[in-house]
């Protein structure tokens, strides 16, 4: 270990980086000192309301416009590249549009589409210091 980052085994390095990024939010929030000027915790609690929201279903053309308007990026946790989706779109457009509209109608979103691929990007300084890396999260392109 050097500065909290194992230096030899790739698997150990991956596990250390993963653990660091998974816990950084909790670690940072634990360092926040509250003051008397802060709003009470109840201020942030959500209260249920009886009002509902409606979205009209997306058309195939709207889905196509969104997909072809996106910039090509690296693949997410599903390993599907946006370029592949653009090429396959004529063949999957109807089913993809139906699935999107079903998610909206049911008010659900598949858990598998919430999994991000996290890549550590070096910011500068000592490369062995895990704090010198910024996590870049890439969701599946369908998300």
C-alpha positions in Angstrom: 0.0 0.0 0.0 1.2 3.5 -0.8 -1.0 6.5 0.1 -4.0 4.1 0.5 -3.6 2.6 -3.0 -2.1 -0.9 -3.5 0.7 -0.6 -6.0 1.1 -4.1 -7.5 -2.0 -6.2 -7.9 -4.5 -4.9 -10.5 -7.4 -6.6 -8.7 -6.4 -4.9 -5.4 -6.1 -1.5 -7.1 -9.6 -1.9 -8.7 -11.1 -2.9 -5.3 -9.5 0.0 -3.5 -10.6 2.5 -6.1 -14.1 1.0 -6.1 -14.4 1.2 -2.3 -13.0 4.7 -2.2 -15.6 6.0 -4.8 -18.4 4.1 -3.2 -17.8 5.6 0.2 -16.6 9.1 -0.7 -20.1 10.7 -0.4 -20.7 9.3 3.1 -17.2 10.3 4.1 -17.6 13.9 2.9 -21.1 14.3 4.4 -19.8 13.1 7.8 -17.3 16.1 7.8 -20.1 18.7 7.4 -20.5 20.8 10.5 -24.0 22.1 11.0 -24.7 25.5 12.4 -27.7 27.1 14.1 -28.5 28.9 10.8 -29.1 25.5 9.1 -32.8 24.7 8.4 -34.2 21.9 10.6 -34.1 18.3 9.2 -37.8 18.4 8.8 -37.3 21.1 6.1 -35.8 18.4 3.8 -38.3 15.6 4.5 -40.7 15.0 1.6 -44.3 15.0 2.4 -46.6 12.8 0.3 -49.0 14.7 -2.0 -52.1 13.4 -3.8 -51.3 15.1 -7.1 -50.2 12.9 -10.0 -48.2 13.7 -13.1 -49.0 12.6 -16.7 -46.6 12.4 -19.6 -47.9 11.5 -23.0 -46.3 8.5 -24.7 -43.2 9.1 -26.8 -43.4 8.6 -30.5 -40.8 6.6 -32.5 -39.7 9.8 -34.1 -39.1 11.5 -30.7 -37.0 8.5 -29.5 -35.0 8.6 -32.8 -34.4 12.3 -32.5 -33.1 11.8 -28.9 -30.8 8.9 -29.8 -29.4 10.5 -32.9 -28.9 13.8 -31.0 -26.7 12.2 -28.4 -22.9 12.3 -28.6 -21.1 9.0 -29.1 -19.6 8.0 -25.8 -18.0 4.9 -24.4 -20.1 1.9 -23.5 -21.7 1.7 -20.0 -22.1 -1.4 -17.8 -24.1 -3.1 -20.5 -21.2 -2.8 -23.0 -23.6 -1.4 -25.6 -22.0 1.5 -27.5 -24.3 4.3 -28.7 -23.0 3.9 -32.3 -24.2 0.3 -32.3 -27.7 1.5 -31.1 -27.8 4.1 -33.8 -27.0 1.5 -36.5 -29.5 -1.0 -35.0 -32.2 1.6 -34.4 -34.3 0.9 -37.5 -34.6 -2.7 -36.3 -35.3 -2.0 -32.6 -37.1 1.3 -32.7 -40.6 0.0 -32.2 -39.8 -2.3 -29.3 -37.5 0.4 -27.7 -40.2 3.0 -27.9 -42.8 0.6 -26.4 -40.4 -0.2 -23.5 -39.8 3.4 -22.8 -43.6 4.1 -22.8 -44.2 1.1 -20.6 -41.7 2.4 -18.1 -43.5 5.8 -18.0 -46.9 4.2 -17.8 -45.9 1.9 -14.9 -43.7 4.5 -13.2 -40.8 2.1 -13.0 -37.3 2.0 -14.3 -35.3 -1.3 -14.6 -32.6 -1.7 -12.0 -30.2 -3.0 -14.6 -30.3 0.3 -16.3 -29.3 2.1 -13.1 -25.9 0.5 -12.9 -23.0 2.8 -13.9 -19.6 1.9 -15.2 -17.2 4.0 -13.2 -13.8 5.0 -14.6 -11.2 6.7 -12.4 -9.7 9.7 -14.3 -6.4 11.1 -13.0 -6.6 14.7 -12.0 -3.0 15.4 -11.3 -0.4 15.0 -8.5 0.8 11.7 -7.1 -0.6 8.8 -9.2 -0.5 6.5 -6.2 -2.8 8.8 -4.2 -6.4 7.6 -4.6 -7.7 11.1 -3.8 -6.1 12.3 -7.1 -8.7 10.5 -9.2 -12.2 11.7 -10.2 -14.9 9.1 -10.9 -16.6 9.3 -14.3 -19.9 7.4 -14.4 -21.3 6.1 -17.6 -24.8 4.7 -17.5 -26.1 2.2 -20.1 -26.9 4.0 -23.3 -30.6 2.9 -23.1 -30.9 4.7 -19.8 
